[in-house]
Amino acid sequence: MKDSRNFVSSRLRLLRVASLLCLLAAPALPAVALADTVEFEDGIFNPSEWGFEIVGSGTSTPSQIPLGGNPGSYRRITQSVTANSGWFYAFSRYGTNSSTRYEATMFGAIASVDFKVQAQTISVINGQIPGLAFALKQGGQIYVQSPFMNLSGPAWNTFSATGLVASNFYCINGPGIPDFSATGMPIRFGFVTMNASFSAAITGGVTEYDNFKVVVNIAPCFGDLDGSGEVDSGDVGLMLLDFGPCPGCPSDLDGSGEVDGADIGLLLLGFGACP
């Protein structure tokens, strides 16, 4: 039976807590290597654990199918795009609580993101093959991977993208690109099913998805202010020099506009050699 693994790396949290306890207890500050990835994955697609939003003119309906996936249950998207209305996006957004989103102030800046999902096309409207793209939501904005991938079927195939950085995304409901820095807002990951109509013909179809997975590759050395390759007393010294109001300073790790005790706490959580 397939398990739904709705988690961020508990090992990462434990290592960070262990690092902080050692720093508080020991006269010499030890080097503690932190985990360098955070993973999110699901193969059940329980409706209570997935959000859904559409951008464009048309209809799109998600559903959980209990049998026939690869294996077990899976997600089905049924959509129809209004004629001559342009691009249409149906965003399946994973997670509904804090443990299923990426918190940059907790884990650090994002170096890149890897995405994988299995999918198949069951039917199409007026011959248009739907597109698939990795997507994320940050601060109310939805960002979509470019270029998108054309779906295939009807058979389960794996679609993936690796090494995605912020510039690989565009916003479908506003301007700009996502913020992958250490002070970026929380991020939820997912995928979009895409169709478009630029004529008098409607488009759309039925597509299915299983075994969703995202790996966030954390940028090395969160808190390494002097570029020495480790977070150490030199970085603490630099942070103390910036203490107080300091908007935009590298020492302002949580993006609050000032360097304070919260930033020192974040720096201490990463104390030691870089991963």
C-alpha positions in Angstrom: 0.0 0.0 0.0 1.3 3.4 -0.9 2.2 5.9 1.9 1.6 9.6 1.8 4.7 11.3 3.1 3.8 14.8 4.0 6.9 16.1 5.6 9.8 18.4 5.6 13.0 16.7 6.6 12.8 16.0 10.4 16.5 15.2 10.3 17.2 18.8 9.3 15.2 20.1 12.3 16.9 17.7 14.7 20.4 18.7 13.5 19.6 22.3 13.8 18.3 21.9 17.4 21.3 19.7 18.3 23.6 22.4 16.9 22.0 25.1 19.0 22.1 23.0 22.2 25.8 22.3 21.7 26.5 26.0 21.1 24.7 26.9 24.4 26.4 24.2 26.4 30.0 24.0 25.2 32.7 26.6 25.6 34.1 25.8 22.2 31.6 26.1 19.3 31.5 22.8 17.3 31.1 22.4 13.6 27.8 20.8 12.8 26.9 20.0 9.2 23.3 20.6 8.3 21.1 18.7 5.9 21.2 20.3 2.4 17.8 19.4 1.1 14.1 19.6 2.1 11.6 17.3 0.4 7.9 17.4 -0.1 6.0 14.5 -1.7 2.6 12.9 -1.9 1.1 9.9 -3.7 -2.4 9.8 -2.2 -3.9 13.2 -3.2 -6.3 13.5 -0.4 -8.5 16.5 -1.3 -8.1 17.9 2.3 -4.3 18.2 1.6 -4.4 19.9 -1.7 -5.5 23.4 -2.6 -6.8 24.4 -6.1 -6.9 27.7 -8.0 -7.6 28.7 -11.6 -6.3 31.6 -13.6 -8.1 32.3 -16.8 -11.5 31.8 -18.4 -13.0 28.3 -18.1 -13.7 25.5 -15.7 -11.5 23.0 -14.0 -12.4 20.3 -11.5 -10.0 18.2 -9.4 -10.9 14.8 -7.9 -9.2 12.0 -6.1 -9.6 8.6 -7.8 -9.2 5.7 -5.3 -7.9 3.0 -7.7 -5.9 2.9 -11.0 -2.9 5.0 -10.1 0.7 4.0 -10.1 -0.3 2.5 -7.7 -3.4 3.2 -5.7 -5.2 6.6 -5.6 -4.3 9.5 -7.8 -5.5 13.0 -8.9 -7.7 13.8 -11.9 -8.2 17.2 -13.5 -11.1 17.8 -15.8 -11.1 21.2 -17.6 -12.6 23.2 -20.4 -11.3 26.5 -21.6 -13.5 29.2 -23.0 -13.1 29.9 -26.7 -10.8 32.7 -27.7 -9.9 33.4 -24.1 -6.1 32.9 -24.2 -4.1 30.9 -21.6 -5.8 29.0 -18.8 -4.0 27.6 -15.7 -5.3 25.1 -13.1 -3.0 25.2 -10.1 -2.9 22.1 -7.8 -1.2 23.4 -4.6 0.3 20.9 -2.2 -0.3 21.2 1.6 -2.5 23.0 4.0 -0.3 23.5 7.1 3.1 24.9 8.0 4.9 21.5 7.7 4.1 21.3 4.0 5.5 24.7 3.0 9.1 25.9 2.6 10.2 28.5 5.2 13.3 30.3 4.1 13.9 32.0 7.4 14.1 28.5 9.0 16.0 26.5 6.3 17.8 29.2 4.3 18.0 30.4 0.8 17.1 28.1 -2.1 19.8 27.2 -4.5 17.5 25.3 -6.9 14.5 23.1 -6.9 13.9 19.7 -8.5 10.4 18.5 -9.5 8.9 15.2 -10.5 5.4 13.8 -11.1 3.8 11.0 -13.1 1.0 11.9 -15.4 -1.1 10.8 -18.3 -3.7 12.3 -20.7 -7.0 10.5 -20.9 -8.9 12.7 -23.4 -8.6 16.1 -25.1 -11.0 18.7 -26.6 -10.4 19.7 -30.2 -7.1 18.0 -30.4 -5.1 20.2 -28.0 -2.7 18.3 -25.8 -2.6 19.9 -22.3 0.6 21.3 -20.8 2.1 20.5 -17.5 4.4 22.8 -15.5 5.9 22.9 -12.0 4.5 25.8 -10.0 4.7 27.5 -6.7 2.8 30.1 -4.7 4.5 32.8 -2.6 2.8 35.8 -1.1 -0.4 35.4 -3.1 1.4 35.2 -6.4 1.5 32.0 -8.5 4.7 31.3 -10.5 4.9 28.7 -13.3 8.0 27.0 -14.7 9.0 28.0 -18.2 9.1 26.2 -20.6 6.2 23.9 -19.8 6.0 20.2 -20.8 3.5 18.6 -23.1 1.6 15.7 -21.5 1.2 12.3 -23.2 -0.9 9.2 -22.7 -3.0 7.4 -22.0 -0.1 5.7 -20.0 1.7 6.8 -16.9 4.9 8.7 -17.8 7.3 10.6 -15.5 7.8 14.3 -16.1 10.6 16.1 -14.3 12.7 19.2 -14.1 15.9 19.7 -12.2 18.0 22.7 -11.1 15.2 25.2 -11.4 16.1 28.7 -10.1 13.9 31.8 -9.6 14.5 33.0 -13.1 13.0 29.8 -14.5 9.6 31.0 -13.4 7.1 33.6 -14.5 4.0 35.0 -12.6 0.6 34.2 -14.0 -1.4 36.6 -11.7 1.1 39.5 -11.4 4.6 40.7 -12.1 8.0 39.4 -11.2 9.7 36.1 -10.2 9.7 34.3 -6.9 12.1 35.2 -4.1 14.5 32.3 -3.3 16.6 34.3 -0.9 16.9 33.6 2.8 14.4 36.3 3.6 11.8 35.2 1.0 8.2 34.6 2.1 6.9 31.0 2.7 6.5 28.9 -0.5 4.0 26.2 -1.4 4.7 23.9 -4.3 2.5 22.2 -6.8 1.9 22.0 -10.5 -0.4 23.5 -13.2 -2.4 21.9 -15.9 -2.4 24.3 -18.9 -4.6 24.8 -21.9 -5.2 27.8 -24.3 -7.7 29.0 -26.8 -7.0 31.7 -29.4 -9.8 30.8 -31.7 -13.6 30.0 -31.7 -12.8 26.5 -30.5 -12.9 25.5 -26.8 -10.0 23.4 -25.5 -9.3 21.2 -22.5 -9.4 17.6 -21.5 -8.9 15.1 -18.7 -5.5 14.5 -17.2 -4.3 12.4 -14.3 -1.4 12.7 -11.8 0.5 10.5 -9.3 3.7 10.4 -7.2 4.3 14.1 -6.8 7.7 15.1 -5.4 9.7 18.3 -4.9 13.3 18.5 -3.6 14.5 21.9 -2.5 18.3 22.3 -2.7 19.3 24.7 0.1 22.0 27.3 -0.7 25.1 26.5 1.2 26.3 28.5 4.2 23.2 30.4 5.3 24.7 33.0 7.7 28.3 32.8 6.3 28.6 36.6 6.1 32.3 36.7 5.5 32.4 34.0 2.9 34.9 31.8 4.9 33.1 28.6 4.2 31.7 28.2 7.7 29.5 30.1 10.1 31.8 31.1 13.0 32.8 33.9 15.3 33.8 36.1 12.4 30.2 36.1 11.2 28.9 36.9 14.7 31.3 39.9 14.8 30.0 41.2 11.5 26.5 40.8 12.7 27.2 42.7 15.9 28.7 45.6 13.8 25.3 45.9 12.0 23.2 45.6 15.1 20.2 47.8 15.1 18.1 49.3 12.2 19.8 48.1 9.0 17.3 47.4 6.1 18.8 45.4 3.3 21.9 44.4 5.3 23.2 40.8 4.7 23.2 40.5 8.5 19.4 41.0 8.5 18.7 37.3 8.0 15.0 37.4 8.7 14.3 40.5 6.5 12.8 42.5 9.4 14.7 45.7 8.5 16.9 45.5 11.6 19.6 43.2 12.9 18.5 41.9 16.3 18.4 38.9 18.5 16.3 37.0 16.0 19.0 37.2 13.4 21.6 36.1 15.9 19.4 33.1 16.7 19.2 32.2 13.0 22.9 32.5 12.6 23.6 30.3 15.6 21.3 27.6 14.2 23.7 27.2 11.3 26.9 27.5 13.3 29.8 25.4 12.1 31.0 24.0 8.8 28.9 24.4 5.7 27.2 21.3 4.3 
